[in-house]
Amino acid sequence: MPRRLSQPEFIAMIAMLFATIAFSIDAMLPALPEIGQELSPGNLNRAQLILTSFVLGMGVGTFFTGPLSDAFGRKPVIMAGATLYCLSAAAAWTARSLELVLVARFLQGLGAAGPRVVAIAIVRDLYEGRQMARLMSLVMLIFTLVPALAPTLGAGIMALTGWRGIFGAFVGFSVLSAVWVGLRQSETLPREARRPLRVPVLRAAVAEVFSTPMVRLSILVQALCMGMLFAVLSSTQQVYDITFGRGESFPLWFAFTALIAASASVINATLVVRLGMRHMVTLALGGQIALSALMLLISLTGPWPDAVAFPAWFIWTTSVFFMVGLTMGNLNALAMEPMGHVAGMAASAISAAATVAGVVIAAPIGLAFDGTPQPLAAGVLVCGAIGFAVIRRMARLERAVMHPE
């Protein structure tokens, strides 16, 4: 049996591994204007791709890291991922063109997939049932502080060292978390419990995942929800800066958004048992459609006074983050329901497909930014409407399975 750390230390270590993703995305937000001016002055919107290229790499890496950790152990995969992450961050630090930065960020995302996936596997190796649920709740409670603080940290680092210094902070953060795992956490998957990496087995599991209608529909709705989130993340700094002239206070407003949206997980945990997963998703998407239609109307009928337009923007962006907290966990659970016999591979395949598709959806919405929130509100409205239609289709499909004629 692997040696267990004290629970406070273990929770802090796992939260730090999770935080690699949020720190890598949110700390870059204040730097996007300077990066655009230096590396893409003819098209400032292209700086947004620094976020989506990282998420794309993370999505691709998610497909491989789960099976690799089952075959070779948890710690080797974390260490390999941290090494790739650090080398890629160093390459982005020294890159002199946006294209090279984007390639480095994609590779950095591949490396970050290790901590993202394997941290959950480590928790499952050591805990189960209610103990695991309680521990993950505490991890996520700590984790929610990172999105709130990351833009402020990024702005502070940028003020001292310029935007390239943020990549140095990524290296330091990853080295610290890897050393912590390496020195303090023993390997949680013994050799006798490891499963060889057999391509035919993996291919069969993936084929089963994508041939199951309920799983396919759930992945589609997940992709649409992620697309909405990534699109808002990509454009939000520009809207605060260009549209509302609040670029300097952006980290503070983003922190408020992250802290408010964090309560969605608590609300979902309270209501999902009574209302059901699919009903929670339906309500969340229905609310998002209404708010996005209102935001688009406000944007199209303006200009409105700042006292009206800015609060509307803040409430709407916060609602997108809040919606994700009410949907993603439920959608993942719906997708995993028929996949219990291939849970590990199914989790990797579902997460990878939804993340990559989410990036494909988000990138054109973000690049359509024209100085107003209109393209973003319209894109989120369309994604929400499609997602709502798909989740209703899932309900009809489930009724047909349960009550065949």
C-alpha positions in Angstrom: 0.0 0.0 0.0 1.5 3.4 -1.0 2.5 5.7 1.9 -0.1 8.5 2.4 0.8 12.1 3.1 -1.1 13.9 5.8 -4.4 15.0 4.3 -3.7 18.8 4.5 -0.4 18.4 2.6 -1.9 15.9 0.1 -4.8 18.3 -0.6 -2.4 21.2 -1.1 -0.2 19.2 -3.4 -3.1 18.0 -5.6 -4.6 21.5 -5.7 -1.2 22.8 -7.0 -1.1 20.2 -9.7 -4.6 21.2 -10.8 -3.7 24.9 -10.6 -1.1 24.4 -13.4 -3.9 24.7 -16.0 -5.6 27.8 -14.5 -2.3 29.6 -13.9 -1.1 28.8 -17.4 -4.3 30.3 -18.9 -5.4 33.1 -16.6 -2.0 34.6 -15.9 -1.6 35.3 -19.6 -4.8 37.4 -19.9 -3.2 40.8 -18.9 -0.3 40.2 -21.3 -2.3 39.7 -24.5 -2.4 43.4 -25.5 1.4 43.8 -25.2 2.0 40.5 -27.0 -0.3 41.5 -29.8 1.4 44.9 -30.2 4.9 43.3 -30.3 4.3 40.1 -32.3 1.2 40.8 -34.3 0.7 44.5 -34.6 -1.3 44.1 -37.8 -3.9 41.9 -36.2 -4.1 42.2 -32.4 -6.8 39.6 -32.1 -4.3 36.9 -33.0 -2.8 37.2 -29.6 -5.9 35.3 -28.3 -4.5 32.2 -29.9 -1.9 32.0 -27.1 -4.8 30.8 -24.9 -6.5 28.5 -27.4 -3.2 26.9 -28.6 -2.4 25.9 -25.0 -5.9 24.5 -24.4 -5.7 22.6 -27.8 -2.4 21.0 -26.7 -3.9 20.1 -23.3 -6.9 18.5 -25.0 -4.7 16.4 -27.3 -2.5 15.4 -24.3 -5.5 14.4 -22.2 -6.1 11.5 -24.6 -2.7 10.0 -23.9 -1.8 10.7 -20.3 -4.4 8.5 -18.7 -3.4 5.3 -20.5 0.3 6.2 -20.2 0.0 6.5 -16.4 -1.8 3.2 -16.2 1.1 1.6 -18.1 4.1 3.3 -16.6 3.0 4.7 -13.3 1.7 8.0 -12.1 5.0 9.8 -11.1 6.9 9.1 -14.4 4.1 10.7 -16.4 3.9 13.7 -14.1 7.6 14.2 -14.3 7.7 13.8 -18.1 4.8 16.2 -18.5 6.5 18.8 -16.2 9.7 18.5 -18.2 7.9 19.1 -21.5 5.9 22.0 -19.9 9.0 23.7 -18.6 11.0 23.3 -21.9 8.1 24.7 -23.9 7.6 27.6 -21.5 11.3 28.4 -21.9 10.9 28.2 -25.7 8.0 30.6 -25.6 10.0 32.9 -23.3 12.7 33.3 -26.0 10.5 33.1 -29.2 10.6 36.1 -31.5 7.5 35.5 -33.5 3.9 34.8 -32.6 4.0 31.5 -34.6 6.8 30.2 -32.5 5.1 31.2 -29.3 1.9 29.4 -30.5 3.9 26.2 -31.2 5.5 26.4 -27.8 2.2 27.0 -26.1 0.7 23.9 -27.8 3.6 21.8 -26.5 3.2 23.4 -23.1 -0.4 22.3 -23.1 0.6 18.8 -24.0 2.9 18.8 -20.9 0.2 20.3 -18.6 -2.1 17.4 -19.5 0.0 15.2 -17.2 -0.8 17.0 -13.9 -4.4 17.6 -15.0 -5.3 13.9 -15.6 -2.8 12.0 -13.4 -3.6 14.1 -10.3 -7.1 12.7 -10.4 -5.8 9.1 -10.8 -3.5 9.6 -7.8 -6.5 10.6 -5.7 -8.5 7.6 -6.9 -5.5 5.3 -6.1 -5.6 6.4 -2.5 -9.2 7.2 -1.8 -12.7 6.1 -2.9 -16.3 6.8 -2.3 -17.3 9.6 0.1 -13.7 10.1 1.2 -12.7 10.8 -2.3 -15.6 13.1 -2.9 -14.9 15.0 0.3 -11.2 15.4 -0.6 -11.9 16.5 -4.2 -14.3 19.1 -2.8 -11.6 20.5 -0.6 -9.1 20.5 -3.5 -11.5 22.4 -5.7 -12.2 24.9 -3.0 -8.5 25.8 -2.9 -8.2 25.6 -6.7 -10.9 28.3 -7.2 -8.5 30.8 -5.7 -6.1 30.4 -8.6 -8.3 31.8 -11.4 -9.2 34.7 -9.1 -5.5 35.5 -8.4 -3.8 34.5 -11.6 -4.5 37.7 -13.7 -3.3 39.9 -10.8 -0.1 37.8 -10.5 0.4 37.9 -14.2 0.0 41.7 -14.2 2.5 42.0 -11.3 5.1 39.8 -13.0 4.6 41.7 -16.3 5.1 45.1 -14.5 8.5 43.8 -13.2 9.9 41.8 -16.1 7.6 42.3 -19.2 5.3 39.7 -20.6 8.1 37.2 -21.2 8.7 37.0 -17.5 5.3 35.2 -17.1 6.8 32.2 -18.9 9.6 32.2 -16.3 6.9 32.1 -13.6 5.4 29.1 -15.3 8.7 27.3 -15.2 9.1 28.0 -11.5 5.6 27.0 -10.6 5.9 23.6 -12.5 9.4 22.9 -11.0 8.1 23.5 -7.5 5.0 21.2 -7.9 7.1 18.5 -9.6 9.8 18.6 -6.9 7.0 18.4 -4.3 5.5 15.3 -5.9 9.0 13.8 -6.5 10.2 14.1 -2.9 7.1 13.7 -0.9 4.6 11.5 -2.8 5.4 7.8 -3.3 4.2 6.0 -6.4 0.5 5.1 -6.0 0.2 2.5 -8.8 2.3 -0.6 -8.0 3.9 -2.5 -10.9 1.6 -5.5 -10.5 -1.5 -3.2 -11.0 -0.2 -1.6 -14.2 -1.8 -2.4 -17.5 0.2 -2.7 -20.7 -0.4 -0.1 -23.4 -2.1 -2.2 -26.1 -3.3 -0.3 -29.1 -6.1 -2.8 -30.1 -7.6 -2.5 -26.6 -7.4 1.3 -26.7 -8.9 1.4 -30.2 -11.8 -0.8 -29.2 -12.5 1.4 -26.1 -12.5 4.6 -28.2 -14.7 3.0 -30.8 -17.2 2.0 -28.2 -17.2 5.5 -26.7 -17.9 7.2 -30.0 -20.5 4.7 -31.2 -22.8 5.2 -28.1 -25.4 7.9 -29.0 -25.8 9.3 -25.5 -22.0 9.7 -25.1 -21.7 11.4 -28.5 -24.5 13.9 -27.6 -23.0 14.6 -24.2 -19.5 15.3 -25.8 -21.2 17.7 -28.3 -22.8 19.7 -25.5 -19.6 19.7 -23.5 -17.8 21.0 -26.5 -20.3 23.8 -26.9 -20.0 24.7 -23.3 -16.2 24.7 -23.4 -16.4 26.8 -26.7 -18.5 29.4 -24.9 -16.0 29.5 -22.0 -12.9 29.6 -24.1 -14.4 32.3 -26.4 -15.2 34.5 -23.4 -11.7 33.9 -21.9 -10.0 34.8 -25.2 -11.9 38.1 -25.6 -12.7 39.2 -22.1 -9.5 41.3 -21.6 -9.9 43.1 -24.9 -13.5 44.0 -24.0 -12.6 45.3 -20.6 -9.7 47.4 -22.2 -11.0 48.5 -25.6 -14.7 48.6 -25.1 -14.9 49.9 -21.5 -11.5 51.4 -20.9 -10.9 49.3 -17.8 -7.8 47.4 -18.8 -5.9 48.4 -15.6 -8.7 47.1 -13.3 -9.3 44.0 -15.4 -7.6 41.6 -12.9 -9.8 42.8 -10.1 -13.0 42.4 -12.1 -11.9 38.9 -13.3 -11.2 37.9 -9.7 -14.8 38.9 -8.7 -16.1 36.9 -11.7 -14.1 33.8 -10.7 -15.1 34.0 -7.0 -18.8 34.4 -7.8 -18.7 31.6 -10.4 -17.1 29.2 -7.9 -20.4 29.1 -6.0 -22.0 27.3 -9.0 -20.3 24.0 -7.9 -21.8 24.3 -4.5 -25.3 25.1 -5.9 -25.0 22.1 -8.3 -24.0 19.8 -5.5 -27.0 20.9 -3.5 -29.6 20.6 -6.3 -28.4 17.8 -8.7 -29.6 14.9 -6.5 -33.1 16.3 -6.4 -33.4 17.7 -10.0 -31.1 15.3 -11.9 -28.1 16.0 -14.1 -29.8 16.5 -17.4 -32.4 18.9 -15.9 -29.6 21.0 -14.3 -27.9 21.3 -17.7 -31.2 22.2 -19.4 -31.9 24.9 -16.9 -28.4 26.3 -17.1 -28.4 26.5 -20.9 -31.9 28.0 -20.9 -30.8 30.7 -18.6 -27.7 31.3 -20.6 -29.7 31.7 -23.8 -31.9 34.3 -22.2 -29.0 36.3 -20.8 -27.0 36.1 -24.0 -30.0 37.3 -26.0 -30.4 40.3 -23.6 -26.6 41.0 -23.8 -26.7 41.0 -27.6 -29.8 43.3 -27.6 -28.0 45.7 -25.3 -24.9 45.7 -27.6 -26.9 46.2 -30.8 -29.1 49.0 -29.5 -26.3 51.0 -27.9 -24.4 53.0 -27.2 -25.7 52.8 -23.7 -24.3 54.8 -20.7 -21.4 53.1 -19.1 -23.5 52.8 -15.9 -25.8 50.4 -17.8 -23.4 48.7 -20.4 -20.6 47.8 -18.1 -22.7 46.1 -15.3 -24.6 44.2 -18.1 -21.2 43.0 -19.5 -19.9 42.0 -16.0 -23.1 40.1 -15.1 -23.2 38.3 -18.5 -19.5 37.2 -18.5 -20.0 36.0 -14.9 -23.1 34.0 -16.0 -21.0 32.2 -18.7 -18.5 31.0 -16.0 -21.4 30.2 -13.7 -23.1 28.2 -16.4 -20.0 26.1 -16.9 -20.0 25.2 -13.2 -23.6 24.0 -13.5 -23.0 21.9 -16.7 -19.6 20.4 -17.1 -19.6 18.0 -14.2 -23.1 16.8 -15.0 -22.4 16.3 -18.7 -19.3 14.3 -17.9 -21.2 12.1 -15.5 -23.9 11.6 -18.2 -21.3 10.6 -20.7 -19.6 8.2 -18.3 -22.8 6.4 -17.2 -22.7 3.7 -19.9 -18.9 3.6 -19.9 -18.1 2.1 -16.5 -16.4 -1.0 -17.9 -13.9 1.2 -19.8 -13.9 4.2 -17.5 -10.3 5.2 -17.7 -10.0 5.2 -21.5 -13.5 6.7 -21.8 -12.7 9.6 -19.5 -9.6 10.4 -21.5 -11.4 10.1 -24.9 -14.4 12.2 -23.7 -12.3 15.0 -22.2 -9.9 15.1 -25.2 -12.7 15.2 -27.8 -14.7 17.9 -25.9 -11.7 20.1 -25.2 -10.3 20.0 -28.8 -13.8 20.6 -30.3 -14.3 23.5 -27.8 -11.2 25.2 -29.0 -12.3 24.8 -32.6 -15.6 26.4 -31.7 -14.0 29.2 -29.6 -11.2 30.4 -31.9 -13.4 32.0 -34.7 -15.7 33.6 -32.1 -12.7 35.2 -30.3 -11.0 36.3 -33.6 -14.2 38.0 -34.7 -13.8 40.6 -31.9 -14.5 44.1 -33.4 -14.2 46.3 -30.4 -17.7 45.5 -29.1 -19.2 42.5 -27.2 -21.5 41.8 -30.2 -19.6 38.9 -31.8 -19.0 37.2 -28.5 -22.6 37.5 -27.3 -23.9 36.2 -30.7 -21.4 33.3 -30.6 -22.4 32.3 -27.1 -26.1 32.6 -27.9 -25.8 30.3 -30.9 -23.7 27.8 -29.0 -26.2 27.9 -26.1 -29.2 27.4 -28.4 -27.5 24.4 -30.1 -26.6 22.9 -26.8 -30.1 23.3 -25.5 -31.5 21.5 -28.6 -29.0 18.7 -28.1 -29.8 18.2 -24.4 -33.5 18.0 -25.3 -32.6 15.4 -27.9 -30.8 13.4 -25.2 -34.0 13.5 -23.1 -36.1 12.1 -25.9 -33.5 9.4 -26.6 -33.4 8.4 -23.0 -37.2 8.1 -22.9 -37.2 6.0 -26.1 -34.7 3.6 -24.5 -36.6 3.4 -21.2 -40.1 3.1 -22.8 -39.7 1.4 -26.2 -42.9 1.0 -28.2 
